[in-house]
């Protein structure tokens, strides 16, 4: 008869150790001291074996059964569970485990000044989702093991996460190859094994009249005034929501009418200068006196030392009655790009204004300097267009 949680909790020590059986070799030994230890009897190669699975309640009934299932799978695959455990311990202590090399990979990301969010996401992938192989010798991990992990992630509906996990695990294996701790990257064999990612573009308003209605609604928004100003500034500057939320007073040069976003806060880890239109400067003039004692331009309502929350902008969109399929805060970058391209503005200048990466580094540096005057004019033209949309007028592109 299978064990129950209640039976385990109610089991009291006796003069001699005794067993509570759960089936298929799994049992709980109740010691005279009162401790409760999980053990598993199994046969491998015709010989009887016993393996400790940990103590209750640290290892729950569910955990013990899952461990029993994993060990049964190893036996079915011809793997000696006891030997595997010994090898995993040796590997983990010697720095040859997947987990040890994954930690080195994360350390390299940090040393190369990767964005904090990038480090955090990669750590989550390699510590949480790749947990089943962290103690495995990196040179012995099989493609089938990886596919099993990836399929579970994919089955949860996270196709993009599965592909990202495969990619970052591949980077760890390539580090292992480069440091002579493995001879190949098993993720290479998994090309085409996962379902394709369903690309979901961020919803954006691209109709000029609808954009005008949105802007009028935003002007009448009666929520936190700083949040309203931040949203207006977001649209005027074509910036990413995170860049606006983290904007600091020291980044603004009023004399040069520039907002200088430092490299550490940019997605591509390179500094970006944003020319400020008259309308953008007017927004700053409104909010500037509200937080003079702190560094943030657009602080949170709860604390002037903390930025607006990640969901702050989208909460405004929802409160104004726009659904997720109609508009998102990040989608206003697409709004600007679409309308300006349709009106015939220089595509390269638009891309530079959006801080999109140019693959050619020399051209990228050249464009950054070359397009600053053009971007100043573009940002003013864009701000003027927004004013015209508010009035529901359509004006033509200036020569």
C-alpha positions as CSV (number, residue, x, y, z in Angstrom):
1,X,0.0,0.0,0.0
2,X,1.4,3.4,-1.0
3,X,2.4,5.8,1.7
4,X,0.4,9.0,2.6
5,X,1.6,12.3,4.0
6,X,-0.5,11.7,7.1
7,X,1.0,8.3,7.8
8,X,4.6,9.7,7.5
9,X,3.8,12.6,9.9
10,X,2.1,10.3,12.4
11,X,5.0,7.7,12.4
12,X,6.6,7.7,15.8
13,X,10.0,6.2,16.7
14,X,10.2,2.8,18.4
15,X,12.8,0.8,20.3
16,X,14.1,-0.5,16.9
17,X,14.2,1.1,13.5
18,X,11.3,0.2,11.3
19,X,10.2,0.8,7.7
20,X,7.2,2.3,6.0
21,X,6.9,0.9,2.4
22,X,5.8,2.9,-0.6
23,X,6.3,0.3,-3.3
24,X,8.8,-0.3,-6.1
25,X,11.7,-0.5,-3.6
26,X,11.0,2.9,-2.0
27,X,10.7,3.1,1.8
28,X,11.0,5.4,4.7
29,X,13.2,4.3,7.6
30,X,12.0,5.6,11.0
31,X,15.1,5.7,13.3
32,X,15.1,5.4,17.1
33,X,16.2,9.0,17.2
34,X,13.1,10.1,15.4
35,X,14.7,10.9,12.1
36,X,13.0,9.7,8.9
37,X,15.3,8.6,6.0
38,X,14.3,7.8,2.4
39,X,15.9,4.8,0.9
40,X,15.5,2.9,-2.3
41,X,16.2,-0.8,-3.0
42,X,16.9,-1.7,-6.6
43,X,18.7,-4.3,-8.6
44,X,21.4,-3.6,-11.2
45,X,23.4,-6.2,-13.1
46,X,21.8,-8.9,-11.1
47,X,22.9,-7.4,-7.8
48,X,20.8,-5.9,-5.0
49,X,21.7,-2.3,-4.1
50,X,20.5,0.3,-1.6
51,X,20.5,4.1,-2.2
52,X,19.8,6.9,0.3
53,X,17.5,9.6,-1.1
54,X,17.6,12.1,1.8
55,X,15.6,12.9,4.9
56,X,12.0,13.8,5.4
57,X,10.7,16.5,5.4
58,X,13.5,18.1,3.5
59,X,12.8,15.5,0.8
60,X,9.0,15.2,0.6
61,X,7.0,12.2,-0.4
62,X,6.6,13.7,-3.9
63,X,10.3,14.4,-4.2
64,X,11.2,10.8,-3.1
65,X,8.8,9.3,-5.7
66,X,10.3,11.6,-8.4
67,X,13.8,10.4,-7.5
68,X,12.6,6.8,-7.6
69,X,11.3,7.4,-11.1
70,X,14.6,9.0,-12.2
71,X,16.6,6.1,-10.9
72,X,14.3,3.6,-12.6
73,X,14.9,5.4,-15.9
74,X,18.7,5.3,-15.4
75,X,18.5,1.5,-14.8
76,X,16.3,1.0,-17.9
77,X,18.9,2.9,-19.9
78,X,21.7,0.7,-18.5
79,X,23.1,3.3,-16.1
80,X,24.2,2.2,-12.6
81,X,22.6,4.9,-10.4
82,X,25.1,4.5,-7.6
83,X,28.1,4.9,-10.0
84,X,26.4,7.8,-11.7
85,X,25.9,9.6,-8.3
86,X,29.6,9.1,-7.5
87,X,30.7,10.4,-10.9
88,X,28.4,13.4,-10.6
89,X,29.9,14.3,-7.2
90,X,33.4,13.9,-8.5
91,X,32.6,16.0,-11.6
92,X,30.9,18.7,-9.5
93,X,33.9,19.1,-7.2
94,X,36.4,19.1,-10.0
95,X,34.8,21.9,-12.0
96,X,33.9,19.6,-15.0
97,X,30.2,19.7,-14.4
98,X,27.8,21.5,-16.6
99,X,26.8,23.7,-13.7
100,X,30.4,24.7,-12.9
101,X,31.1,25.7,-16.5
102,X,27.7,27.5,-16.7
103,X,28.8,29.6,-13.7
104,X,32.0,30.4,-15.5
105,X,29.9,31.5,-18.5
106,X,27.8,33.8,-16.3
107,X,30.9,35.3,-14.8
108,X,32.3,36.0,-18.3
109,X,29.0,37.8,-19.2
110,X,29.4,40.0,-16.1
111,X,33.1,40.7,-16.9
112,X,32.2,41.7,-20.4
113,X,29.7,44.3,-19.0
114,X,26.6,42.5,-20.2
115,X,23.4,44.2,-19.1
116,X,22.1,43.2,-15.7
117,X,18.8,41.9,-17.2
118,X,20.9,39.7,-19.6
119,X,22.9,38.2,-16.8
120,X,19.7,37.6,-14.8
121,X,17.9,35.9,-17.7
122,X,20.9,33.7,-18.5
123,X,21.3,32.7,-14.9
124,X,17.7,31.8,-14.6
125,X,17.9,29.6,-17.8
126,X,21.1,27.8,-16.6
127,X,20.2,27.4,-13.0
128,X,16.5,26.7,-13.1
129,X,15.6,25.3,-16.4
130,X,18.8,23.4,-17.0
131,X,18.9,22.1,-13.4
132,X,18.6,18.4,-14.4
133,X,22.1,18.5,-16.0
134,X,23.9,20.9,-13.7
135,X,25.7,18.1,-11.8
136,X,26.4,16.0,-14.9
137,X,29.9,15.7,-16.3
138,X,29.8,18.2,-19.2
139,X,31.5,15.8,-21.6
140,X,28.9,13.1,-21.0
141,X,25.7,15.1,-21.5
142,X,23.8,13.6,-24.4
143,X,21.6,15.4,-27.0
144,X,18.6,13.2,-25.8
145,X,19.0,14.6,-22.3
146,X,18.9,18.2,-23.5
147,X,16.0,17.5,-25.8
148,X,14.0,16.1,-22.9
149,X,14.5,19.4,-21.0
150,X,13.7,21.5,-24.0
151,X,10.6,19.6,-24.9
152,X,9.2,20.1,-21.3
153,X,9.8,23.9,-21.7
154,X,8.2,23.8,-25.1
155,X,5.2,21.8,-23.9
156,X,4.5,24.6,-21.3
157,X,3.8,26.9,-24.3
158,X,7.2,28.8,-24.1
159,X,8.6,28.0,-27.5
160,X,10.8,31.1,-27.5
161,X,12.2,30.2,-24.1
162,X,13.0,26.7,-25.3
163,X,15.0,28.1,-28.2
164,X,16.8,30.6,-26.0
165,X,17.7,27.8,-23.5
166,X,19.1,25.7,-26.3
167,X,21.2,28.7,-27.4
168,X,22.6,29.5,-24.0
169,X,23.3,25.9,-23.2
170,X,25.2,25.7,-26.5
171,X,27.3,28.6,-25.4
172,X,28.2,26.7,-22.2
173,X,29.2,23.6,-24.1
174,X,31.3,25.7,-26.5
175,X,33.1,27.2,-23.5
176,X,33.7,23.6,-22.3
177,X,35.2,22.7,-25.7
178,X,37.4,25.7,-25.7
179,X,38.8,24.8,-22.3
180,X,39.4,21.2,-23.2
181,X,36.6,19.9,-20.8
182,X,34.4,18.6,-23.7
183,X,34.9,17.6,-27.3
184,X,31.7,18.6,-28.8
185,X,28.5,20.7,-28.4
186,X,25.5,18.4,-28.2
187,X,23.0,21.2,-28.8
188,X,24.3,21.2,-32.5
189,X,22.4,17.9,-33.1
190,X,19.2,19.5,-32.0
191,X,18.9,22.0,-34.9
192,X,15.3,21.7,-36.2
193,X,14.2,19.5,-33.3
194,X,12.1,22.3,-31.7
195,X,8.9,23.9,-33.0
196,X,9.3,27.3,-34.6
197,X,8.8,30.3,-32.4
198,X,5.5,32.1,-33.0
199,X,6.6,35.7,-33.4
200,X,4.3,38.2,-31.7
201,X,4.8,41.8,-32.8
202,X,4.1,44.4,-30.2
203,X,0.8,46.1,-30.9
204,X,1.2,49.6,-32.2
205,X,-1.0,52.4,-33.4
206,X,0.0,53.3,-36.9
207,X,-3.0,55.2,-38.2
208,X,-2.4,58.9,-37.8
209,X,-6.0,59.9,-36.9
210,X,-6.1,57.1,-34.3
211,X,-2.7,58.3,-32.9
212,X,-4.2,61.8,-32.6
213,X,-7.1,60.4,-30.6
214,X,-4.7,58.6,-28.3
215,X,-2.6,61.7,-27.8
216,X,-5.7,63.7,-26.9
217,X,-6.8,61.0,-24.4
218,X,-3.3,61.0,-22.9
219,X,-3.4,64.8,-22.5
220,X,-6.6,64.3,-20.5
221,X,-5.2,61.4,-18.4
222,X,-6.0,62.2,-14.8
223,X,-3.6,59.8,-13.1
224,X,-0.1,60.4,-11.6
225,X,1.1,63.6,-13.5
226,X,4.7,62.4,-13.6
227,X,3.6,59.2,-15.3
228,X,1.6,61.2,-17.9
229,X,4.6,63.4,-18.6
230,X,6.9,60.3,-18.9
231,X,4.5,58.8,-21.5
232,X,4.4,62.0,-23.5
233,X,8.2,62.1,-23.4
234,X,8.4,58.5,-24.4
235,X,6.4,59.1,-27.6
236,X,8.3,62.4,-28.4
237,X,11.7,60.8,-28.1
238,X,11.0,57.3,-29.7
239,X,12.9,55.9,-26.7
240,X,12.5,52.5,-25.0
241,X,10.3,52.5,-21.9
242,X,13.1,51.3,-19.7
243,X,15.4,54.1,-20.9
244,X,12.7,56.7,-20.0
245,X,11.9,55.1,-16.6
246,X,15.6,55.1,-15.7
247,X,16.4,58.6,-17.0
248,X,18.6,60.7,-14.7
249,X,18.8,64.4,-14.4
250,X,22.6,64.3,-15.0
251,X,21.9,62.8,-18.5
252,X,20.1,66.0,-19.8
253,X,22.1,68.8,-21.4
254,X,19.7,71.7,-21.8
255,X,22.2,73.9,-23.5
256,X,22.8,71.3,-26.3
257,X,19.2,70.1,-26.1
258,X,20.4,66.5,-25.8
259,X,19.5,63.5,-23.6
260,X,22.7,61.4,-23.3
261,X,21.8,57.8,-22.4
262,X,24.9,56.0,-21.0
263,X,26.0,52.7,-22.5
264,X,25.2,50.7,-19.4
265,X,21.5,51.5,-19.7
266,X,21.3,50.9,-23.5
267,X,20.1,47.6,-24.9
268,X,23.1,47.4,-27.3
269,X,25.5,48.6,-24.5
270,X,26.6,51.7,-26.5
271,X,25.8,55.3,-25.5
272,X,23.0,57.0,-27.4
273,X,22.3,60.8,-27.8
274,X,18.6,61.8,-28.1
275,X,18.0,65.3,-29.6
276,X,15.2,67.0,-27.7
277,X,12.5,68.8,-29.5
278,X,10.8,72.0,-28.1
279,X,7.9,69.9,-27.0
280,X,10.2,67.4,-25.2
281,X,11.9,70.2,-23.4
282,X,8.5,71.6,-22.3
283,X,7.7,68.2,-20.8
284,X,11.0,68.3,-18.8
285,X,10.3,71.8,-17.7
286,X,7.1,70.6,-16.1
287,X,8.5,67.7,-14.2
288,X,12.0,69.1,-13.4
289,X,11.1,70.9,-10.2
290,X,9.2,67.9,-8.8
291,X,12.2,65.8,-7.8
292,X,15.1,68.2,-7.5
293,X,16.5,66.5,-4.4
294,X,16.8,63.2,-6.2
295,X,18.4,62.0,-9.5
296,X,15.5,60.5,-11.3
297,X,13.5,62.6,-13.8
298,X,10.4,60.4,-13.7
299,X,10.2,58.9,-10.2
300,X,7.7,56.5,-8.9
301,X,4.7,57.7,-6.9
302,X,5.7,55.5,-4.0
303,X,9.3,56.7,-3.7
304,X,11.0,59.6,-5.5
305,X,14.2,57.5,-5.3
306,X,12.8,54.7,-7.3
307,X,11.9,54.6,-11.0
308,X,8.4,54.0,-12.4
309,X,7.5,50.3,-12.4
310,X,8.0,48.1,-15.5
311,X,4.3,48.0,-16.0
312,X,3.6,51.7,-15.4
313,X,3.3,52.8,-19.1
314,X,1.1,49.8,-20.1
315,X,-1.1,50.5,-17.1
316,X,-1.9,53.9,-18.6
317,X,-2.7,52.3,-22.0
318,X,-5.1,49.9,-20.4
319,X,-6.7,52.5,-18.2
320,X,-7.3,54.6,-21.3
321,X,-9.3,51.6,-22.7
322,X,-6.8,50.2,-25.2
323,X,-6.4,46.4,-25.1
324,X,-3.1,44.5,-25.5
325,X,-3.9,43.8,-29.2
326,X,-4.4,47.5,-29.8
327,X,-1.4,49.3,-28.2
328,X,1.6,48.7,-26.0
329,X,4.1,51.2,-24.6
330,X,7.0,49.7,-26.5
331,X,4.9,49.7,-29.7
332,X,5.2,53.5,-30.0
333,X,8.7,53.0,-31.4
334,X,7.0,51.1,-34.2
335,X,4.4,53.9,-34.4
336,X,7.1,56.5,-35.1
337,X,9.1,54.2,-37.5
338,X,6.0,53.3,-39.5
339,X,4.6,56.8,-39.9
340,X,7.9,58.5,-40.6
341,X,8.9,55.9,-43.2
342,X,5.5,56.2,-44.9
343,X,6.0,59.9,-45.0
344,X,9.3,59.6,-46.8
345,X,11.8,60.5,-44.1
346,X,15.3,59.1,-44.5
347,X,15.2,55.5,-43.3
348,X,18.9,55.6,-42.1
349,X,18.1,58.6,-39.9
350,X,15.1,56.9,-38.5
351,X,17.1,53.8,-37.6
352,X,19.7,56.0,-36.0
353,X,17.0,57.8,-33.9
354,X,15.7,54.4,-32.8
355,X,19.2,53.4,-31.7
356,X,19.0,50.3,-33.9
357,X,22.4,48.5,-34.3
358,X,24.4,48.7,-37.5
359,X,26.3,45.5,-38.1
360,X,29.2,47.5,-39.6
361,X,31.1,49.1,-36.7
362,X,32.9,51.7,-38.8
363,X,29.6,52.7,-40.5
364,X,27.9,52.7,-37.1
365,X,30.4,55.2,-35.6
366,X,30.3,57.3,-38.8
367,X,26.5,57.4,-38.9
368,X,26.2,58.3,-35.2
369,X,28.2,61.5,-35.9
370,X,26.9,62.1,-39.4
371,X,23.2,61.9,-38.5
372,X,23.1,64.0,-35.4
373,X,22.0,67.2,-37.2
374,X,19.5,65.2,-39.3
375,X,18.2,63.5,-36.2
376,X,17.7,66.9,-34.5
377,X,15.5,68.0,-37.4
378,X,13.7,64.6,-37.5
379,X,12.8,64.8,-33.8
380,X,11.4,68.3,-34.2
381,X,9.5,67.2,-37.3
382,X,8.1,64.2,-35.4
383,X,7.0,66.4,-32.4
384,X,5.3,68.8,-34.8
385,X,3.6,65.9,-36.5
386,X,2.2,64.7,-33.2
387,X,0.8,68.2,-32.5
388,X,-0.9,68.1,-35.9
389,X,-2.3,64.7,-35.2
390,X,-3.9,66.0,-32.0
391,X,-5.8,68.5,-34.2
392,X,-6.7,65.7,-36.6
393,X,-4.9,67.5,-39.4
394,X,-2.7,65.8,-41.9
395,X,0.4,67.8,-42.9
396,X,2.9,66.8,-45.5
397,X,6.6,66.1,-44.9
398,X,8.8,69.2,-44.8
399,X,11.3,69.5,-47.6
